[in-house]
């Protein structure tokens, strides 16, 4: 007799449908929801200035809002999204790692990583011509949870509802795992905005916590560094960025 999965296909479809609807709004306006487009003031702390320089070098001048965007090769467009998501959402997902191994006890820690990787799944699918959020649901299920969903219409919120959910009063910024403020608080308004977006996206996975360990991750070395206090945020960032890139590659492979 076949075992019944602890988390049903219907539960996964509902959670990912809501997630995909929210991500659709994020990808439509990445400047608003993923932040990091604000130039830091001259008095900004060192991490903010470093992050700003990294952003400028990595993203360049051609963005999805540029007239030249559609003329860019597919691989370049996808790589732009992977880089953008890795810098903003990857950092937000790694923020609790400032406390090292203690971060494993922070609520939604694994969901933060899954939400960052899921952004890459949806962005990659979008650039491959899969522009409807409902089309992203089976891809998300396979890449994030290694589950094959039957073909069915996922309940995706309409744009207005998704906009309201994203614009709710912000959750508390991710803490350092010991009750203190996390490192995102030192990175300026743009990074804090990205952190709030990733935190809201992560909440959609609260009903499927048993599946989150299946998400794409980095190597064992970066995970080990992520368990160290303070420097753990660097290891966590590398871990999440690697997971984001893996998620994009797996999505592209599924789309042929």
C-alpha positions in Angstrom: 0.0 0.0 0.0 1.4 3.4 -1.0 2.2 5.8 1.7 0.3 9.1 1.8 2.7 12.0 1.7 2.8 14.1 4.9 2.2 17.2 2.8 -0.5 16.7 0.1 -0.3 17.9 -3.5 -3.2 20.1 -2.7 -1.4 21.8 0.2 1.7 22.4 -2.0 -0.4 23.7 -4.8 -2.2 26.2 -2.5 1.0 27.5 -0.9 2.9 27.8 -4.2 -0.1 29.4 -5.9 -0.1 32.2 -3.4 3.7 32.5 -3.5 3.7 32.7 -7.4 1.0 35.4 -7.3 3.2 37.5 -5.0 6.3 36.9 -6.9 4.6 38.1 -10.1 4.3 41.5 -8.5 7.9 41.5 -7.3 9.3 40.6 -10.8 7.1 43.3 -12.4 8.6 46.0 -10.2 12.0 44.7 -8.8 13.1 48.2 -8.0 10.2 48.6 -5.6 10.2 45.2 -3.9 13.8 44.0 -4.1 15.3 47.4 -3.3 19.0 48.1 -3.6 18.5 50.8 -6.3 18.9 53.6 -3.7 22.3 55.2 -3.7 23.6 55.2 -0.1 24.3 58.6 1.5 28.0 59.7 2.0 27.6 58.9 5.7 26.4 55.3 5.1 28.3 52.6 6.9 30.9 50.5 5.1 28.7 47.5 4.3 26.2 49.7 2.5 28.9 51.3 0.3 30.4 47.9 -0.5 27.0 46.5 -1.4 26.2 49.5 -3.6 29.5 49.1 -5.5 28.9 45.4 -6.0 25.4 46.1 -7.3 26.6 48.7 -9.8 29.3 46.4 -11.2 27.1 43.3 -11.4 23.8 44.6 -12.8 25.0 47.2 -15.4 22.7 49.7 -17.1 20.4 47.4 -19.1 17.5 46.3 -16.8 14.0 44.8 -17.5 12.8 48.4 -17.6 15.2 49.3 -20.5 14.1 49.4 -24.1 17.0 47.2 -25.0 16.0 44.4 -22.6 14.2 42.2 -25.0 17.1 42.4 -27.5 19.5 40.8 -24.9 20.3 37.1 -25.3 18.2 34.9 -23.1 21.1 33.7 -21.0 22.1 37.3 -20.3 18.6 38.2 -19.2 18.4 35.2 -16.9 21.8 35.8 -15.5 20.8 39.4 -14.6 17.9 38.1 -12.6 20.0 35.5 -10.8 22.6 38.2 -9.9 19.9 40.6 -8.8 18.1 38.0 -6.7 21.4 36.7 -5.3 22.4 40.2 -4.1 19.1 41.3 -2.6 17.0 38.3 -1.7 20.1 36.1 -1.0 21.4 38.6 1.5 18.0 38.9 3.2 17.7 35.1 3.5 21.2 34.9 5.0 20.8 37.7 7.5 19.9 35.5 10.5 23.2 33.6 10.0 24.9 36.5 11.8 24.3 34.4 14.9 25.8 31.3 13.3 24.2 27.9 14.2 21.7 29.7 16.5 19.9 30.8 13.3 18.7 27.3 12.8 16.2 28.0 15.6 15.0 31.3 14.0 11.4 30.8 12.7 11.1 30.7 8.9 14.9 30.4 8.5 14.6 27.6 5.9 11.6 29.3 4.3 13.7 32.4 3.7 16.1 30.4 1.7 13.3 28.7 -0.2 11.6 32.0 -1.0 14.9 33.4 -2.4 15.5 30.3 -4.6 11.8 30.4 -5.7 12.3 33.9 -7.1 15.0 32.6 -9.4 12.7 29.8 -10.6 9.9 32.2 -11.5 12.3 34.8 -13.1 13.9 32.1 -15.2 10.6 30.7 -16.3 9.4 34.2 -17.1 12.3 34.9 -19.4 11.6 31.6 -21.1 8.2 32.7 -22.1 6.2 31.2 -19.1 4.7 34.5 -18.0 1.6 33.3 -16.1 2.1 32.7 -12.3 0.1 29.5 -12.5 2.7 28.1 -14.9 5.4 28.5 -12.3 3.7 26.3 -9.7 4.7 22.9 -11.0 8.3 24.2 -11.7 8.5 25.5 -8.1 7.2 22.2 -6.7 9.9 20.3 -8.6 12.8 22.5 -8.1 12.2 23.5 -4.4 10.5 20.4 -3.1 11.3 17.6 -5.6 7.6 17.0 -6.0 5.8 16.4 -9.3 2.4 18.0 -9.1 -0.4 16.8 -11.4 -1.6 19.3 -14.0 -4.2 21.4 -12.2 -5.1 25.1 -11.9 -3.3 26.5 -8.9 -5.2 29.2 -6.8 -3.2 32.3 -7.7 -4.2 35.6 -6.1 -5.1 38.4 -8.4 -2.7 41.3 -8.8 -4.6 43.6 -6.4 -4.7 41.0 -3.7 -1.0 40.2 -4.2 -0.2 43.9 -4.0 -2.1 44.2 -0.7 -0.3 41.3 0.8 3.1 42.6 -0.2 2.3 46.0 1.1 1.1 45.0 4.5 2.7 46.5 7.6 6.2 45.1 7.6 7.2 42.1 9.8 10.0 42.7 12.2 13.3 42.8 10.4 15.2 39.5 10.7 17.1 39.4 14.0 20.5 38.1 14.7 19.2 35.0 16.3 19.8 36.3 19.9 17.2 39.0 20.0 19.3 41.8 18.6 19.0 43.5 15.2 20.3 41.6 12.2 23.1 42.9 9.8 20.5 44.0 7.2 19.8 46.9 9.5 23.2 48.3 8.6 22.8 48.1 4.9 20.4 50.9 4.1 16.7 51.3 3.1 17.0 49.3 -0.1 18.3 46.2 1.6 15.7 46.5 4.3 13.0 46.7 1.7 14.3 43.5 0.1 14.4 41.8 3.4 10.8 42.6 4.1 9.7 41.3 0.7 11.6 38.0 1.2 10.2 37.7 4.7 6.6 38.1 3.4 7.2 35.6 0.6 8.6 33.1 3.2 5.4 33.3 5.1 3.6 31.5 2.3 5.6 28.3 3.1 4.4 28.1 6.7 2.1 25.2 5.7 4.8 23.1 4.2 7.8 23.2 6.6 8.6 19.5 6.2 9.6 20.1 2.5 11.9 23.0 3.0 15.1 20.9 3.4 14.7 19.8 -0.2 15.4 23.3 -1.5 18.6 24.0 -3.6 21.6 24.8 -1.3 25.2 25.6 -1.6 28.1 23.3 -0.8 29.0 21.8 2.6 31.8 24.4 3.2 29.5 27.4 2.9 27.0 25.7 5.1 29.7 25.0 7.7 30.8 28.7 7.6 27.1 29.7 8.0 27.1 28.0 11.5 29.8 30.4 12.8 28.8 33.6 14.6 29.2 36.9 12.8 31.0 35.5 9.7 28.1 33.1 9.4 26.2 35.7 7.4 28.9 35.6 4.7 28.7 31.8 4.5 25.0 32.0 4.5 25.0 34.5 1.7 27.3 32.3 -0.4 25.0 29.3 0.4 21.8 31.1 -0.6 23.4 32.6 -3.8 24.6 29.1 -4.8 21.1 27.8 -4.2 19.6 30.6 -6.2 21.9 29.8 -9.2 21.1 26.1 -8.9 17.4 26.8 -8.9 17.7 28.8 -12.1 19.7 26.1 -13.8 17.3 23.4 -12.8 14.4 25.5 -14.1 16.0 26.1 -17.4 16.7 22.3 -17.8 13.1 21.5 -17.0 12.0 24.0 -19.7 14.4 22.4 -22.2 
